[in-house]
Amino acid sequence: MFQKKLIAVAVMMTAAGTTFADSNIATQNQSGTGNAAAITQNNGAVANTAAQTQTGNYNSASTTQQGTSNNLANTYQEGEYNSATITQYDYANGSVADVNQVGNSNSAFVTQHTYNTSATADVDQYGNDNSATVLQDNADGAYASAYQGGDANAVHIDQYWSDYGSVNSAQYGTANSGTVLQIVSDGAVASLYQNGGGNSALIDQNTNSYNYGPGEGTVASISQYGYDNNGIITQRNLSNEAYISQSYDRNFANVDQIGSHDGYANVSQTGYDNVATTTQTGTQNYANVWQYGWNNNADVDQSGDYNQASANSEGYGNSTDIDQAGNNNIANINQYWYGEGNLAVVNQNGTGNYADVQQTGYYNSANVQQTGAFNAATVSQSGTGNMATVVQN
């Protein structure tokens, strides 16, 4: 039976003639195993500070700041099996939560609930089997940052009803998984970076002003370097932008923008057996896909007016398929580097469409089908054994 130390600190200072006081400070320091600590600050105090430091194993720290604004909560844990929880809610405007964990099997949970004002959350984890979750609700201009160094890390960040919120997450190691959800958050920005094998990233943004005003555009970015990576970006409604960059083998990228106005999607892949799929439904969408390697597959599907698609593949055995339905669409496919066995397919339905296919290498195949008036197709192939088919109705 180990000795268990429990320290519960609730700090409240009052001054004559006032109900609540400002700038309370609570500090905890624990060294050993099986320790538990809790700090609670509430009742409308302003600019409170809570600092917790734990060195050892099996530690658990908890900080709660309720009904207070412009607060700072800091938790540092070094050792194994640590767990830190910071809760800032009920008019916790302008509050800052900072968690630093060094060791294995650490877990950090941060939640911030403000009322139309910003909040900042920063979680840094160094070690294996770490998990971090950050929730920011009704926090306009909120900022969330998560850094994980080690294996089997997982991060989940949720910004709900937080206009102009920003998320920045970086993971180094293997078997990492990152998820960012920004729902009803106009003008939100999210970035996920993963370096290692077996990574998976998902960003889901839903821009909807709900009749409070015009919807601002969101921006999502995924960067993956390693093996077996998987990146998916889904954006809905107005003026969204999506960027996916993947390097090394067997990566998968999926960009889906539904009802996007003035949206832009960009996918860049380097390696073997990569698959990129971009689907846009709406008007004035633009998609750009670039692949370098072998046996890559790019599929771009756009439905609506004023869409533009451009795909560029360099290597062997690549396949690019662009389908556009609507008016004034432009499709451009380029496959170079003296490739061999590449396939380019363009399907356009509507009026005023333009398709341009260029292939350099051997035994490449190009197929362009256009239905409607004012369509134009240009196919240029350099090499031997190439085949091109153009059908216009």
C-alpha positions in Angstrom: 0.0 0.0 0.0 1.6 3.2 -1.1 1.2 6.5 0.7 -1.3 8.7 -1.0 -1.1 12.5 -0.8 -4.1 14.6 -1.5 -3.9 18.3 -1.6 -7.1 20.3 -2.3 -6.6 24.0 -2.6 -9.4 26.6 -3.0 -8.2 30.1 -2.8 -10.4 33.1 -2.4 -9.4 36.4 -1.1 -11.8 39.2 -0.1 -11.3 42.8 0.6 -13.4 45.1 2.7 -16.4 46.5 0.9 -16.2 44.0 -2.0 -17.8 40.6 -2.6 -15.0 39.0 -4.7 -11.3 39.8 -5.1 -8.9 39.6 -7.9 -5.7 37.9 -8.8 -5.8 34.8 -6.5 -2.8 32.4 -6.7 -2.8 28.7 -5.9 0.4 26.6 -6.2 1.0 22.9 -5.7 4.1 20.8 -5.8 4.2 17.0 -5.4 6.9 14.4 -5.7 6.3 10.7 -5.4 3.9 8.1 -6.5 0.1 7.9 -6.2 -0.4 11.6 -5.6 -3.6 13.5 -6.4 -4.1 17.3 -6.5 -7.1 19.6 -7.0 -7.4 23.3 -7.3 -10.8 25.2 -7.5 -11.2 28.9 -8.1 -14.6 30.4 -8.6 -17.2 33.0 -7.6 -16.3 35.7 -10.1 -12.7 36.4 -9.2 -10.6 37.8 -12.0 -7.1 37.0 -13.2 -6.6 33.9 -11.0 -3.5 31.7 -11.4 -3.3 28.0 -10.7 0.1 26.2 -10.9 0.6 22.4 -10.4 3.8 20.5 -10.6 4.0 16.7 -10.2 7.2 14.6 -10.4 6.8 10.9 -10.1 4.4 8.1 -11.0 0.6 7.7 -10.9 0.0 11.4 -10.4 -3.4 13.1 -11.1 -3.9 16.8 -11.2 -7.2 18.8 -11.6 -7.8 22.5 -12.0 -11.3 24.1 -12.1 -11.8 27.8 -12.7 -15.5 28.8 -12.8 -17.1 32.1 -13.3 -13.7 33.8 -13.6 -12.1 35.5 -16.5 -8.5 36.1 -17.7 -7.2 33.2 -15.7 -4.1 31.1 -16.1 -3.9 27.3 -15.3 -0.6 25.6 -15.6 0.1 21.9 -15.0 3.5 20.2 -15.3 3.8 16.4 -14.9 7.0 14.3 -15.3 6.7 10.5 -14.9 4.4 7.7 -15.9 0.6 7.3 -15.9 0.0 11.0 -15.3 -3.4 12.6 -16.0 -4.2 16.3 -16.1 -7.6 18.0 -16.4 -8.2 21.7 -16.7 -11.7 23.1 -16.7 -12.4 26.7 -17.4 -16.1 27.6 -17.9 -18.9 30.0 -17.0 -17.6 33.4 -18.3 -14.0 32.1 -18.4 -13.2 34.8 -21.0 -9.6 35.3 -22.0 -8.4 32.3 -19.9 -5.3 30.3 -20.7 -4.7 26.6 -20.1 -1.2 25.1 -20.3 -0.3 21.4 -19.9 3.1 19.9 -20.1 3.7 16.2 -19.7 6.9 14.2 -19.9 6.7 10.5 -19.7 4.6 7.5 -20.8 0.9 6.9 -20.8 0.0 10.5 -20.1 -3.5 11.9 -20.7 -4.6 15.6 -20.8 -8.1 16.9 -21.0 -8.9 20.6 -21.3 -12.3 22.3 -21.7 -13.0 26.0 -22.0 -16.4 27.6 -22.3 -16.6 31.3 -22.8 -19.2 33.7 -24.1 -18.2 35.1 -27.5 -14.6 35.8 -26.4 -11.3 34.1 -26.9 -9.5 31.4 -24.9 -6.1 29.7 -25.3 -5.2 26.0 -24.7 -1.7 24.5 -25.1 -0.9 20.9 -24.5 2.6 19.5 -24.9 3.3 15.8 -24.5 6.7 14.1 -24.7 6.6 10.3 -24.5 4.6 7.3 -25.6 0.9 6.5 -25.5 -0.2 10.1 -24.9 -3.7 11.4 -25.5 -4.8 15.0 -25.5 -8.4 16.4 -25.9 -9.1 20.1 -26.1 -12.7 21.4 -26.2 -13.5 25.1 -26.7 -17.1 26.1 -26.8 -18.6 29.5 -27.8 -15.0 30.9 -27.8 -14.7 33.4 -30.7 -11.0 33.8 -31.6 -10.0 30.8 -29.6 -6.6 29.2 -30.1 -5.7 25.5 -29.5 -2.3 24.0 -29.8 -1.2 20.3 -29.3 2.3 18.9 -29.6 3.0 15.2 -29.2 6.4 13.5 -29.4 6.4 9.7 -29.3 4.4 6.7 -30.4 0.7 5.9 -30.4 -0.4 9.5 -29.7 -4.0 10.7 -30.2 -5.3 14.3 -30.2 -8.9 15.4 -30.4 -9.7 19.1 -30.6 -13.2 20.5 -30.8 -14.1 24.1 -31.4 -17.8 24.6 -31.4 -19.5 27.9 -32.2 -16.1 29.6 -32.1 -15.8 32.0 -35.0 -12.2 32.7 -36.1 -10.9 29.9 -34.0 -7.5 28.5 -34.7 -6.1 24.9 -34.2 -2.4 23.9 -34.6 -1.4 20.3 -34.0 1.9 18.5 -34.5 2.6 14.8 -34.0 5.9 13.0 -34.2 6.0 9.2 -34.1 4.0 6.2 -35.3 0.3 5.3 -35.1 -0.7 8.9 -34.5 -4.3 10.0 -35.0 -5.5 13.7 -35.1 -9.1 14.9 -35.3 -10.2 18.6 -35.5 -13.9 19.5 -35.6 -14.9 23.1 -36.0 -18.7 23.3 -36.3 -20.6 26.5 -36.7 -17.3 28.4 -36.6 -17.1 30.9 -39.4 -13.5 31.9 -40.4 -11.9 29.0 -38.5 -8.4 27.7 -39.3 -7.1 24.2 -38.6 -3.7 22.7 -39.3 -2.6 19.1 -38.6 1.0 17.9 -39.0 2.1 14.3 -38.7 5.5 12.8 -39.1 5.8 9.0 -38.8 4.0 5.8 -39.9 0.4 4.8 -39.5 -0.9 8.4 -39.1 -4.5 9.4 -39.7 -5.8 13.0 -39.8 -9.4 14.2 -40.1 -10.6 17.8 -40.3 -14.3 18.5 -40.5 -15.3 22.2 -40.8 -18.9 23.4 -41.0 -19.2 27.0 -41.8 -22.7 28.3 -41.2 -23.6 31.7 -40.0 -27.1 30.6 -39.0 -28.6 33.9 -40.2 -26.3 36.0 -37.9 -24.4 37.4 -40.8 -22.5 36.3 -43.9 -20.5 33.1 -43.5 -16.7 33.6 -43.5 -14.4 31.1 -45.1 -12.6 28.3 -43.2 -9.1 27.0 -44.0 -8.0 23.4 -43.4 -4.4 22.0 -43.9 -3.0 18.5 -43.4 0.6 17.6 -43.8 1.8 14.0 -43.4 5.3 12.6 -43.8 5.7 8.9 -43.4 4.0 5.6 -44.2 0.4 4.5 -44.3 -0.9 8.0 -43.8 -4.6 8.9 -44.3 -5.9 12.5 -44.5 -9.5 13.5 -45.0 -10.9 17.1 -45.1 -14.6 17.8 -45.3 -15.9 21.3 -45.5 -19.4 22.6 -46.0 -20.9 25.9 -47.1 -19.1 29.1 -48.0 -15.6 30.1 -49.1 -13.7 27.1 -47.8 -10.1 26.2 -48.6 -8.4 22.8 -48.2 -4.7 21.8 -48.5 -3.3 18.2 -48.2 0.4 17.4 -48.5 1.6 13.8 -48.2 5.1 12.4 -48.7 6.2 8.8 -48.8 4.3 5.6 -49.6 0.7 4.5 -49.6 -0.9 7.7 -48.6 -4.6 8.5 -49.0 -6.1 11.9 -49.3 -9.8 12.8 -49.6 -11.1 16.4 -49.9 -14.8 16.8 -50.0 -16.4 20.3 -50.1 -20.2 20.4 -50.3 -21.9 23.6 -51.2 -18.6 25.4 -51.3 -18.6 28.9 -52.8 -15.2 30.2 -53.9 -13.7 27.0 -52.4 -10.2 25.8 -53.3 -8.7 22.3 -52.8 -5.1 21.3 -53.2 -3.5 17.8 -52.9 0.2 17.0 -53.2 1.4 13.4 -52.9 4.9 11.8 -53.2 5.4 8.1 -53.0 3.9 4.8 -54.2 0.2 3.7 -54.5 -1.2 7.1 -53.4 -4.9 7.8 -53.9 -6.3 11.3 -54.1 -10.0 12.0 -54.3 -11.5 15.5 -54.5 -15.2 16.1 -54.7 -16.7 19.6 -54.9 -20.4 20.4 -55.2 -21.2 24.1 -55.8 -20.0 27.0 -57.9 -16.6 28.6 -58.5 -14.7 25.6 -57.1 -11.0 25.0 -58.1 -9.1 21.7 -57.5 -5.4 21.1 -58.0 -3.8 17.6 -57.6 -0.1 16.8 -58.0 1.3 13.3 -57.7 4.8 12.0 -58.0 5.6 8.3 -58.0 4.2 5.0 -59.2 0.7 3.6 -59.5 -1.0 6.8 -58.3 -4.7 7.5 -58.7 -6.3 10.9 -58.8 -10.1 11.4 -59.0 -11.6 14.9 -59.2 -15.3 15.3 -59.4 -16.9 18.7 -59.6 -20.6 19.5 -60.1 -21.6 23.1 -60.6 -20.7 26.1 -62.6 -17.3 27.9 -63.1 -15.3 24.9 -61.8 -11.6 24.4 -62.7 -9.6 21.2 -62.3 -5.9 20.6 -62.9 -4.1 17.3 -62.3 -0.4 16.6 -62.8 1.1 13.2 -62.4 4.8 12.2 -62.8 5.8 8.6 -62.8 4.6 5.2 -64.1 1.2 3.6 -64.1 -0.7 6.7 -63.0 -4.4 7.2 -63.5 -6.2 10.6 -63.5 -10.0 11.0 -63.9 -11.8 14.4 -64.0 -15.6 14.6 -64.1 -17.3 17.9 -64.4 -21.0 18.6 -64.7 -22.1 22.2 -65.4 -21.1 25.2 -67.5 -17.8 27.0 -68.0 -15.7 24.2 -66.6 -12.0 23.8 -67.4 -10.1 20.5 -67.0 -6.3 20.2 -67.5 -4.3 16.9 -67.1 -0.5 16.7 -67.4 1.4 13.5 -67.0 5.1 13.7 -67.6 8.6 12.4 -66.7 8.6 10.0 -69.5 5.8 8.0 -67.8 4.6 4.7 -69.0 1.1 3.2 -68.9 -0.6 6.4 -67.6 -4.3 6.9 -68.1 -6.1 10.3 -68.4 -9.9 10.5 -68.5 -11.9 13.8 -68.8 -15.8 13.9 -68.8 -17.5 17.2 -69.2 -21.3 17.8 -69.5 -22.6 21.3 -70.3 -21.6 24.3 -72.4 -18.4 26.3 -72.6 -16.2 23.5 -71.3 -12.5 23.1 -72.1 -10.2 20.1 -71.7 -6.5 19.9 -72.3 -4.5 16.6 -71.9 -0.7 16.3 -72.3 1.2 13.1 -71.8 4.9 12.3 -72.3 6.1 8.7 -72.4 5.1 5.3 -73.6 1.8 3.4 -73.9 -0.2 6.2 -72.3 -4.0 6.5 -72.9 -6.2 9.6 -73.0 -10.0 9.7 -73.2 -12.0 13.0 -73.5 -15.7 13.1 -73.7 -17.7 16.3 -74.0 -21.4 16.8 -74.2 -22.9 20.2 -75.1 -22.0 23.2 -77.1 -18.9 25.4 -77.3 -16.6 22.6 -75.9 -13.0 22.4 -77.0 -10.5 19.5 -76.5 -6.8 19.5 -77.1 -4.7 16.3 -76.6 -0.9 16.3 -77.1 1.1 13.1 -76.6 4.9 12.6 -77.0 6.4 9.1 -77.2 5.4 5.7 -78.7 2.4 3.5 -78.3 0.2 6.2 -77.0 -3.6 6.3 -77.6 -6.0 9.3 -77.5 -9.8 9.3 -78.0 -12.0 12.5 -78.1 -15.7 12.3 -78.3 -17.9 15.5 -78.7 -21.6 15.6 -78.9 
